[in-house]
Structures are given as structure tokens and as C-alpha cells.
Amino acid sequence: MNEIDYIIVGQGLAGSVLAFQLMEEGKKIVVVDENHPQTSSKVAAGLCNPVVFKRLTKSWMVESTLPLAVNFYRNQEQLLGSNFYQEMPIYKLFVDEKECSFWKQKSNEPELFDWISDKNEKPFDENFIATPFGTSKVLQSGFLRTKKWLEAFQKYLIKNNAFIESKFNYADLKIEENTVYWNHFKAKGIIFCEGYKNINNPYFKHLPFKLTKGEVLSVDFENASLDVAINKGVFVLPYDGFYKLGATYDWDNIDENITEKAKKELLNKAQKFINGNIEVKAHKAGVRPTVSDRKPLLGVHHQHNNFFIFNGLGTKGVMLAPWLAQKFVRYLLHDEPLPEEVNINRFN
Ligand SMILES: Cc1cc2nc3c(=O)[nH]c(=O)nc-3n(C[C@H](O)[C@H](O)[C@H](O)COP(=O)(O)OP(=O)(O)OC[C@H]3O[C@@H](n4cnc5c(N)ncnc54)[C@H](O)[C@@H]3O)c2cc1C
């Protein structure tokens, strides 16, 4: 038996960020993942957008989450010797005069002052991108190359004897007071970070996930290029020699199958502001672990005091994961309370 502190199930953004923070605290961990090719974290565009466009408000806790996230991914770059995070403005293309003046008004509010620009710009070649009502940009935004980071981080885990590629079967878990046994490991606790696959978890499947499938395309443009991200119903993100175009939101079909319907929807929306042919290079689908009240799901099982969950990262996992993991580690190791909004005991 290999004695460790925690078994972590899932090496998506949630499990990876948490694993690293626990290792930093000197804890012995092992991460189990089946390496499914189309997970939410691998498919994600990885955008860190401090603003919610729908209501034009700042993201929840952004003052804390964003700086911590950028710092975390920059440290990973140092540790693993590669580039994962890139700062990049997101230009909002206004659909009409009303949206343009709403943005202007909001940009003067103290809450949004640091996050959106008050300048209406026309930075694009109109032959390529039509901006009849102008554009303005989000400040302090960027994106994480999620798949690249997860792959590099998995190698780091392997080097530290802290990764097992396997499907985790709940039936293989043995529980004793204050101890769990799985495979050849004896651990103080187990932390489930399974993303949407939590629907199969007999201990936490009662939690009110409201899952959202998303599809995203990798595209290229004829005779034109772009070095900033843009958004007008869909986003276009320059991504190492091509562009990501996304994403769809589907609450009814919860699977990882790509669909012609989603592809058409994304291309139709993009063609409303992009002139010229859009060439599709790849098409991916994943399921976001979204929750009915749009807040993450962290905490301990109501009966098993060594079963934990770190999940529900929703649509903004890149920005939220490092801050949430910090709170979770303090809770786990130093008995600090979890923020109430994210604690699963809100559903007891
Ligand atoms: C199309 C799309 C676009 C997105 N765009 C963005 C974006 O721009 N910015 C942003 O911040 N977020 C974005 N997201 C959301 C983001 O992907 C999630 O917030 C985040 O990645 C969730 O991470 P996770 O680790 O909780 O889940 P997952 O990524 O689903 O990871 C769970 C892991 O657990 C493993 N696993 C599960 N069950 C088992 C088992 N029984 N045995 C072994 N392994 C198991 C899986 O293989 C997987 O690796 C997007 C999502 C989608 C689908």
C-alpha cells in the first residue's frame, strides 16, 4: 500500500489546479484520469473575460480571481518552460446604436471602470470585418492554452509519480473511518473533480448541475488576419496560427458529439460580420459543468467526511480555478470556511 494524503479524480482544469496547490503545501497526492480526448477543459477556448457580456457586468469576484489566475498560469510557464497564457484584448462589435451607448454609459460606472474601455474604436479593415456601430474593448482579458497546459502538467505529475491513467470505478473504492483505499493507495481523503461526468458519481450526483454542451470550430480566413479577439454573439480568437470560433450553448443534448447544426450556427453568426470565406479546420464539442445557481460546487459529503467535491466551474473555469483551489486548500488543510456561495451545503 502506498500511503498518500489525497486521491484526486479528474485532471481537467479543476483537478490540475487543485493538485498543484496541494503539492505546493507538501501533500502527497495521486491524480486519476482516463484521458478522454474531448473534455470541457481540452475543448475550451480558454478565454479569461472579466466581463459578462449578456448583462454587461463584471464577472463574479473578478478583482480576486483574475490576478490570481494570471499569476498561477505565469508560474506554470516558469515551472514547465512553455507559454500557456496570453494577454489579449477582446473587442465587442456593437449590434446597434443602443448597445453602443449602453456600453458608453457602463464604462463610466466605477464597477466597470477597470474592465472595459470607454473609447469607441474602428481598428479593423472594413473589407474584412464590418463594424457599422463601432467597437470597444475589454481590458485585462486573455486566454489560456488549456490543452497545452494540461498535457504539460500531466507530464509533471508523471515525473512526480502522481498520475495514473485509468477510468475510476466507484466500486473499487473501499472506505474506512478517516481512510479510503483505491488501487494500491491508502489515502486520508478523495476529491472528485470529474466535471460533468459527476452525473455518474453515486456520492455527489444529487447536486443540481444544469449542464451545457458547447461546440467550437478551428477556422482560417481567406486573405486576412486578426491579432485580437472579437465578439459579436460568437467569439473569434487568434490561436497559434489559426482561429477559434465559438461557442454554442445547448442544454438538451448532453454528449460530446459534434453537430452540423452547431457548425452552421457558428458560421452563420460569424459571416454576419466577417467578409470572405471561412475555412473550417476542426470541430470539437464538450460539456461544461454548469450549475443551476451558476456558482461552483465545493465541499464535503454529508455522510463521508473524507469525500470531497471540487466542481461546477461553469463557463469561466480558467479564471475561477486558481482562486477556488486556494480557498479549497485552506479549507482542507487549515480549517478555514469555504465561501458560502460555493459551499455545497447550500443545497442540504
Ligand atoms: C465549447 C466550450 C468552450 C469553453 N470556453 C471557455 C472559455 O473560453 N473560458 C473558460 O474559462 N471556460 C470555458 N469553458 C468552460 C471550461 O471548459 C470549464 O469551466 C472547465 O474546463 C471545467 O473543468 P473541470 O476540470 O471541472 O472539468 P473537465 O474538463 O470535464 O475535467 C474533468 C476530468 O475528469 C476526468 N474524469 C471524469 N470522470 C472520470 C472517471 N470516472 N475516471 C477517470 N477520469 C474521469 C475527465 O477525463 C476529465 O479530464 C468552455 C467549455 C466548452 C465546452
The ligand as an SDF file (V2000), in Angstrom:
LIG
                    3D

 53 58  0  0  0  0  0  0  0  0999 V2000
  -17.0030   24.7520  -26.0120 C   0  0  0  0  0  0  0  0  0  0  0  0
  -16.5400   25.2340  -24.6770 C   0  0  0  0  0  0  0  0  0  0  0  0
  -15.9070   26.4720  -24.5880 C   0  0  0  0  0  0  0  0  0  0  0  0
  -15.4580   26.9310  -23.3430 C   0  0  0  0  0  0  0  0  0  0  0  0
  -14.8040   28.1330  -23.2990 N   0  0  0  0  0  0  0  0  0  0  0  0
  -14.3000   28.5710  -22.1110 C   0  0  0  0  0  0  0  0  0  0  0  0
  -13.5490   29.7720  -22.0490 C   0  0  0  0  0  0  0  0  0  0  0  0
  -13.3020   30.4280  -23.0800 O   0  0  0  0  0  0  0  0  0  0  0  0
  -13.0860   30.1780  -20.8350 N   0  0  0  0  0  0  0  0  0  0  0  0
  -13.3190   29.4470  -19.6850 C   0  0  0  0  0  0  0  0  0  0  0  0
  -12.8720   29.8550  -18.6050 O   0  0  0  0  0  0  0  0  0  0  0  0
  -14.0420   28.3100  -19.7260 N   0  0  0  0  0  0  0  0  0  0  0  0
  -14.5360   27.8600  -20.8950 C   0  0  0  0  0  0  0  0  0  0  0  0
  -15.2560   26.6980  -20.9440 N   0  0  0  0  0  0  0  0  0  0  0  0
  -15.5890   26.0430  -19.6460 C   0  0  0  0  0  0  0  0  0  0  0  0
  -14.3960   25.2830  -19.0840 C   0  0  0  0  0  0  0  0  0  0  0  0
  -14.0200   24.3170  -20.0140 O   0  0  0  0  0  0  0  0  0  0  0  0
  -14.7780   24.6420  -17.7300 C   0  0  0  0  0  0  0  0  0  0  0  0
  -15.1060   25.6470  -16.8030 O   0  0  0  0  0  0  0  0  0  0  0  0
  -13.6380   23.8390  -17.1290 C   0  0  0  0  0  0  0  0  0  0  0  0
  -12.7520   23.3710  -18.0870 O   0  0  0  0  0  0  0  0  0  0  0  0
  -14.1560   22.6530  -16.3130 C   0  0  0  0  0  0  0  0  0  0  0  0
  -13.0410   21.9260  -15.8420 O   0  0  0  0  0  0  0  0  0  0  0  0
  -13.2270   20.5980  -14.9770 P   0  0  0  0  0  0  0  0  0  0  0  0
  -11.8740   20.1320  -14.6210 O   0  0  0  0  0  0  0  0  0  0  0  0
  -14.1890   20.8430  -13.8610 O   0  0  0  0  0  0  0  0  0  0  0  0
  -13.9650   19.5640  -15.9380 O   0  0  0  0  0  0  0  0  0  0  0  0
  -13.3920   18.6650  -17.1950 P   0  0  0  0  0  0  0  0  0  0  0  0
  -12.6000   19.4810  -18.1030 O   0  0  0  0  0  0  0  0  0  0  0  0
  -14.5930   17.9790  -17.7180 O   0  0  0  0  0  0  0  0  0  0  0  0
  -12.4240   17.6490  -16.4900 O   0  0  0  0  0  0  0  0  0  0  0  0
  -12.8620   16.5010  -15.8100 C   0  0  0  0  0  0  0  0  0  0  0  0
  -11.8080   15.4270  -15.9600 C   0  0  0  0  0  0  0  0  0  0  0  0
  -12.2110   14.2860  -15.1970 O   0  0  0  0  0  0  0  0  0  0  0  0
  -11.9660   13.1200  -15.9320 C   0  0  0  0  0  0  0  0  0  0  0  0
  -12.8990   12.0960  -15.4310 N   0  0  0  0  0  0  0  0  0  0  0  0
  -14.2130   12.2570  -15.1640 C   0  0  0  0  0  0  0  0  0  0  0  0
  -14.7280   11.1110  -14.6790 N   0  0  0  0  0  0  0  0  0  0  0  0
  -13.7100   10.2330  -14.6350 C   0  0  0  0  0  0  0  0  0  0  0  0
  -13.6040    8.8550  -14.2220 C   0  0  0  0  0  0  0  0  0  0  0  0
  -14.6460    8.1860  -13.7340 N   0  0  0  0  0  0  0  0  0  0  0  0
  -12.4110    8.2340  -14.3440 N   0  0  0  0  0  0  0  0  0  0  0  0
  -11.3140    8.9080  -14.8160 C   0  0  0  0  0  0  0  0  0  0  0  0
  -11.3620   10.1980  -15.2080 N   0  0  0  0  0  0  0  0  0  0  0  0
  -12.5420   10.8430  -15.1250 C   0  0  0  0  0  0  0  0  0  0  0  0
  -12.1760   13.5150  -17.3870 C   0  0  0  0  0  0  0  0  0  0  0  0
  -11.4470   12.6700  -18.2640 O   0  0  0  0  0  0  0  0  0  0  0  0
  -11.6350   14.9610  -17.3850 C   0  0  0  0  0  0  0  0  0  0  0  0
  -10.2750   15.0040  -17.7410 O   0  0  0  0  0  0  0  0  0  0  0  0
  -15.6850   26.1720  -22.1710 C   0  0  0  0  0  0  0  0  0  0  0  0
  -16.2880   24.9240  -22.2680 C   0  0  0  0  0  0  0  0  0  0  0  0
  -16.7110   24.4430  -23.5160 C   0  0  0  0  0  0  0  0  0  0  0  0
  -17.3400   23.0770  -23.5950 C   0  0  0  0  0  0  0  0  0  0  0  0
  1  2  1  0
  2  3  1  0
  2 52  2  0
  3  4  2  0
  4  5  1  0
  4 50  1  0
  5  6  2  0
  6  7  1  0
  6 13  1  0
  7  8  2  0
  7  9  1  0
  9 10  1  0
 10 11  2  0
 10 12  1  0
 12 13  2  0
 13 14  1  0
 14 15  1  0
 14 50  1  0
 15 16  1  0
 16 17  1  0
 16 18  1  0
 18 19  1  0
 18 20  1  0
 20 21  1  0
 20 22  1  0
 22 23  1  0
 23 24  1  0
 24 25  2  0
 24 26  1  0
 24 27  1  0
 27 28  1  0
 28 29  2  0
 28 30  1  0
 28 31  1  0
 31 32  1  0
 32 33  1  0
 33 34  1  0
 33 48  1  0
 34 35  1  0
 35 36  1  0
 35 46  1  0
 36 37  1  0
 36 45  1  0
 37 38  2  0
 38 39  1  0
 39 40  1  0
 39 45  2  0
 40 41  1  0
 40 42  2  0
 42 43  1  0
 43 44  2  0
 44 45  1  0
 46 47  1  0
 46 48  1  0
 48 49  1  0
 50 51  2  0
 51 52  1  0
 52 53  1  0
M  END
$$$$
